[in-house]
């Protein structure tokens, strides 16, 4: 990134019914950025009015479309604003705006395209609930396996993106799975990813249901795994079912030849295993060919 002129840093805040926190967040980030964009994702309170009064640009969804749709809208608007660096920060006040300079520093220095504010790197963090730590570890481990990265906190919404990252990543997930989708796409596009430690506050009840959040992310992981690695996702189970079905088929044939009797259970298991296994194997090959063709374009 050129150092002749200061980079334009734009803070982007996804928000849903955050009238109790949005003012503190906007005022907090304004001292570190050049512009603030808020995506009001169908709020039924004063979120939009407060944000506009404080000078933020507000993008409003008429109904709640989900975190991913809010992030997608913020990406588009940051590009229109010609942002050199986009910082995403949650609207619930859990992130500390004073961490923004640390977050954007690797991008300004040209060392990274995407920087994640990691809760796991803060050795002083003792406020994060145990169930959250466990969930983050499980989801992050699965994400790392898919993206071939060594990220410590794949679910952090406190991130910074370079202009290059903004132009190459187009989130399409509607829900919380967008956080994983972005990391997978960043890896596929060859973008460099870095992490910095951040502080986080869990002073109040989480705005998002952790069960819904976790389920949404896991389903997104499953979807991306099935699309990007069809031979693994469909092919291996299909092969196993074919072998099982063949085993039951041979057993049924052996019983029939020795006693002229067809055991119903093993016979049905053989048919089901062979049919489902064949369908899965065929699906894996078709999807693999399609993915290979698309990647080759």
C-alpha positions as CSV (number, residue, x, y, z in Angstrom):
1,X,0.0,0.0,0.0
2,X,1.3,3.4,-0.9
3,X,2.6,5.5,2.0
4,X,2.4,8.9,0.1
5,X,-1.1,9.5,1.3
6,X,-2.9,8.2,4.4
7,X,-5.1,5.2,3.6
8,X,-8.8,5.7,3.8
9,X,-10.1,3.5,6.6
10,X,-13.9,2.8,6.7
11,X,-15.5,1.1,9.7
12,X,-18.4,-1.1,8.8
13,X,-20.9,-2.2,11.5
14,X,-23.6,-4.9,11.0
15,X,-26.4,-4.1,13.5
16,X,-29.8,-5.6,14.5
17,X,-31.8,-3.9,17.2
18,X,-28.7,-2.3,18.8
19,X,-30.1,1.0,20.0
20,X,-28.6,0.5,23.4
21,X,-25.0,0.1,22.0
22,X,-24.7,1.6,18.6
23,X,-23.9,5.1,19.7
24,X,-21.0,4.0,21.9
25,X,-19.7,1.8,19.0
26,X,-19.9,4.6,16.4
27,X,-18.4,7.3,18.7
28,X,-15.7,4.8,19.7
29,X,-14.6,4.0,16.1
30,X,-14.8,7.5,14.7
31,X,-11.6,8.6,16.2
32,X,-9.7,5.8,14.3
33,X,-11.4,5.8,10.9
34,X,-12.4,8.2,8.1
35,X,-16.0,7.0,7.6
36,X,-18.5,4.8,9.3
37,X,-21.1,2.6,7.5
38,X,-23.9,0.9,9.5
39,X,-26.0,-1.9,8.0
40,X,-29.2,-1.9,9.9
41,X,-30.5,-5.4,9.2
42,X,-34.2,-4.9,9.7
43,X,-34.1,-3.4,13.2
44,X,-37.4,-2.4,14.8
45,X,-35.8,0.1,17.2
46,X,-33.9,3.4,16.9
47,X,-30.7,1.9,15.5
48,X,-30.9,3.7,12.2
49,X,-31.9,7.0,13.6
50,X,-29.1,7.1,16.2
51,X,-26.5,6.1,13.6
52,X,-27.6,8.8,11.1
53,X,-27.6,11.4,13.9
54,X,-24.0,10.5,14.7
55,X,-23.0,11.0,11.0
56,X,-22.7,7.4,9.9
57,X,-23.9,6.3,6.5
58,X,-26.8,3.9,7.0
59,X,-27.7,1.0,4.7
60,X,-31.1,-0.4,5.8
61,X,-32.7,-3.7,5.1
62,X,-36.5,-3.6,5.4
63,X,-36.4,-7.0,7.2
64,X,-33.8,-9.1,9.0
65,X,-31.9,-10.9,6.3
66,X,-29.0,-12.3,8.4
67,X,-25.4,-11.5,9.3
68,X,-24.1,-12.6,6.0
69,X,-26.4,-10.3,4.0
70,X,-25.4,-7.4,6.2
71,X,-21.7,-8.1,5.7
72,X,-22.2,-8.5,1.9
73,X,-24.0,-5.1,1.8
74,X,-21.1,-3.5,3.8
75,X,-18.5,-5.0,1.4
76,X,-20.4,-3.4,-1.5
77,X,-20.6,0.0,0.2
78,X,-17.0,0.0,1.3
79,X,-16.0,-0.5,-2.3
80,X,-18.2,2.4,-3.4
81,X,-16.6,4.5,-0.7
82,X,-13.2,3.6,-2.2
83,X,-11.9,2.3,1.1
84,X,-8.2,1.3,1.3
85,X,-9.0,-0.6,4.5
86,X,-12.4,-1.8,5.7
87,X,-12.8,-2.7,9.4
88,X,-15.8,-4.8,10.4
89,X,-16.8,-4.5,14.1
90,X,-19.9,-5.8,15.8
91,X,-22.6,-3.4,16.9
92,X,-23.2,-4.8,20.3
93,X,-20.2,-3.1,22.0
94,X,-18.2,-6.2,22.7
95,X,-15.2,-5.1,20.6
96,X,-12.9,-2.4,21.8
97,X,-12.5,0.3,19.1
98,X,-9.0,1.2,20.4
99,X,-7.8,-2.1,18.9
100,X,-8.5,-0.8,15.4
101,X,-4.9,0.7,14.8
102,X,-3.4,-2.7,15.7
103,X,-5.9,-4.4,13.4
104,X,-5.2,-2.3,10.4
105,X,-1.4,-2.0,10.8
106,X,-0.5,-5.2,8.9
107,X,-2.6,-4.1,5.9
108,X,-1.2,-0.5,5.9
109,X,2.3,-2.1,6.0
110,X,1.5,-4.4,3.1
111,X,1.9,-7.5,5.2
112,X,-1.6,-8.9,5.0
113,X,-4.8,-8.6,3.0
114,X,-7.1,-9.8,5.8
115,X,-6.4,-9.4,9.5
116,X,-8.5,-11.1,12.2
117,X,-8.9,-9.8,15.7
118,X,-8.4,-13.0,17.7
119,X,-9.8,-13.5,21.2
120,X,-7.6,-16.6,21.5
121,X,-4.4,-14.7,21.3
122,X,-5.2,-12.4,24.3
123,X,-3.5,-14.2,27.2
124,X,-5.4,-11.9,29.7
125,X,-8.8,-13.0,28.4
126,X,-10.7,-14.6,31.3
127,X,-14.2,-13.3,30.5
128,X,-15.0,-15.5,27.6
129,X,-17.6,-18.2,28.7
130,X,-16.3,-21.7,28.5
131,X,-18.9,-22.8,26.1
132,X,-17.9,-20.1,23.7
133,X,-14.2,-21.1,23.9
134,X,-15.1,-24.7,23.2
135,X,-17.4,-23.7,20.2
136,X,-14.7,-21.4,18.7
137,X,-12.1,-24.2,19.0
138,X,-14.3,-26.8,17.3
139,X,-15.4,-24.5,14.5
140,X,-12.0,-23.0,14.0
141,X,-10.4,-26.4,13.8
142,X,-12.8,-27.5,11.1
143,X,-12.3,-24.2,9.2
144,X,-8.5,-24.6,9.3
145,X,-8.8,-28.1,7.9
146,X,-10.9,-26.8,5.0
147,X,-8.8,-23.6,4.3
148,X,-5.4,-25.1,5.1
149,X,-4.8,-22.2,7.5
150,X,-3.6,-22.0,11.1
151,X,-6.2,-19.5,12.4
152,X,-6.9,-19.3,16.1
153,X,-10.3,-17.6,15.9
154,X,-12.3,-18.1,12.7
155,X,-15.5,-16.7,14.3
156,X,-14.3,-13.2,15.2
157,X,-16.3,-10.5,13.5
158,X,-13.6,-7.9,14.3
159,X,-11.6,-7.9,11.1
160,X,-9.8,-5.7,8.6
161,X,-9.7,-6.1,4.8
162,X,-7.5,-4.5,2.2
163,X,-8.9,-3.0,-1.0
164,X,-7.6,-6.1,-2.8
165,X,-9.5,-8.4,-0.5
166,X,-12.7,-6.4,-0.9
167,X,-12.4,-6.7,-4.7
168,X,-11.8,-10.5,-4.6
169,X,-14.2,-11.7,-1.9
170,X,-17.9,-11.6,-2.5
171,X,-19.7,-13.2,0.5
172,X,-22.9,-15.1,-0.4
173,X,-23.9,-16.8,2.8
174,X,-26.9,-15.2,4.4
175,X,-26.2,-16.3,8.0
176,X,-23.3,-16.6,10.4
177,X,-21.6,-19.0,8.0
178,X,-20.3,-15.9,6.1
179,X,-17.4,-15.7,8.5
180,X,-16.2,-19.1,7.4
181,X,-17.0,-18.5,3.8
182,X,-14.8,-15.4,3.7
183,X,-11.8,-17.3,5.1
184,X,-12.2,-20.1,2.6
185,X,-12.5,-17.7,-0.3
186,X,-9.6,-15.7,0.9
187,X,-7.4,-18.8,0.9
188,X,-8.6,-19.8,-2.6
189,X,-7.8,-16.3,-3.9
190,X,-4.3,-16.5,-2.4
191,X,-4.8,-13.7,0.0
192,X,-2.5,-13.4,3.0
193,X,-4.2,-13.7,6.4
194,X,-2.9,-12.5,9.7
195,X,-4.2,-12.3,13.3
196,X,-3.7,-9.8,16.1
197,X,-4.9,-10.2,19.7
198,X,-7.9,-8.2,20.8
199,X,-9.8,-7.5,23.9
200,X,-13.5,-8.4,24.2
201,X,-16.3,-7.6,26.7
202,X,-19.0,-10.1,27.6
203,X,-20.8,-7.7,30.0
204,X,-24.3,-8.5,28.8
205,X,-26.3,-11.4,27.3
206,X,-25.2,-12.2,23.7
207,X,-27.3,-10.6,21.0
208,X,-27.1,-13.8,19.0
209,X,-28.3,-17.2,20.2
210,X,-25.1,-19.3,20.6
211,X,-27.0,-22.5,19.6
212,X,-28.4,-20.9,16.4
213,X,-25.0,-19.3,15.7
214,X,-23.1,-22.6,16.1
215,X,-25.7,-24.6,14.1
216,X,-25.6,-22.0,11.3
217,X,-21.8,-22.1,11.0
218,X,-21.7,-25.9,11.1
219,X,-24.2,-26.2,8.3
220,X,-22.2,-23.7,6.3
221,X,-19.1,-25.7,6.9
222,X,-20.8,-28.8,5.7
223,X,-22.1,-27.1,2.6
224,X,-18.6,-25.7,1.7
225,X,-17.0,-29.1,2.3
226,X,-19.5,-30.8,0.1
227,X,-19.0,-28.3,-2.7
228,X,-15.2,-28.0,-2.5
229,X,-14.3,-31.6,-1.7
230,X,-17.1,-33.7,-3.2
231,X,-14.9,-36.8,-3.6
232,X,-14.3,-36.7,0.2
233,X,-17.8,-35.7,1.3
234,X,-19.8,-37.9,-1.0
235,X,-17.3,-40.4,-2.5
236,X,-16.0,-42.0,0.7
237,X,-19.4,-42.6,2.3
238,X,-20.6,-43.9,-1.1
239,X,-17.7,-46.3,-1.4
240,X,-18.3,-47.5,2.2
241,X,-22.0,-48.1,1.4
242,X,-21.2,-49.9,-1.8
243,X,-18.8,-52.3,0.1
244,X,-21.5,-52.8,2.8
245,X,-24.1,-53.4,0.2
246,X,-21.9,-55.9,-1.6
247,X,-21.2,-57.7,1.6
248,X,-24.9,-58.1,2.4
249,X,-25.5,-59.1,-1.2
250,X,-22.9,-61.9,-1.1
251,X,-24.3,-63.1,2.2
252,X,-27.9,-63.1,0.8
253,X,-26.6,-65.0,-2.3
254,X,-24.8,-67.6,-0.1
255,X,-28.0,-68.2,2.0
256,X,-30.1,-68.5,-1.1
257,X,-27.8,-71.0,-2.8
258,X,-27.5,-73.2,0.3
259,X,-31.2,-73.1,1.5
260,X,-33.2,-71.7,-1.4
261,X,-34.3,-69.0,1.0
262,X,-33.9,-65.2,0.7
263,X,-33.3,-63.4,4.0
264,X,-35.4,-60.2,3.8
265,X,-33.3,-58.0,6.1
266,X,-29.9,-58.6,4.5
267,X,-31.4,-58.5,1.0
268,X,-33.0,-55.1,1.6
269,X,-29.7,-53.9,3.2
270,X,-27.8,-55.0,0.1
271,X,-30.2,-53.2,-2.3
272,X,-30.2,-50.0,-0.2
273,X,-26.4,-50.0,0.3
274,X,-25.7,-50.6,-3.4
275,X,-28.3,-48.1,-4.6
276,X,-27.4,-45.3,-2.2
277,X,-23.7,-45.9,-2.5
278,X,-23.9,-45.8,-6.3
279,X,-25.8,-42.5,-6.2
280,X,-23.3,-40.9,-3.8
281,X,-20.3,-42.1,-5.9
282,X,-21.9,-40.8,-9.1
283,X,-22.7,-37.5,-7.4
284,X,-19.2,-37.1,-6.1
285,X,-17.7,-37.6,-9.6
286,X,-20.2,-35.2,-11.3
287,X,-19.6,-32.5,-8.7
288,X,-15.8,-33.0,-8.8
289,X,-15.8,-32.6,-12.6
290,X,-18.0,-29.4,-12.3
291,X,-15.8,-27.9,-9.6
292,X,-12.7,-28.7,-11.6
293,X,-14.1,-27.0,-14.7
294,X,-15.2,-23.9,-12.8
295,X,-11.8,-23.6,-11.1
296,X,-10.1,-24.0,-14.4
297,X,-11.9,-21.0,-15.9
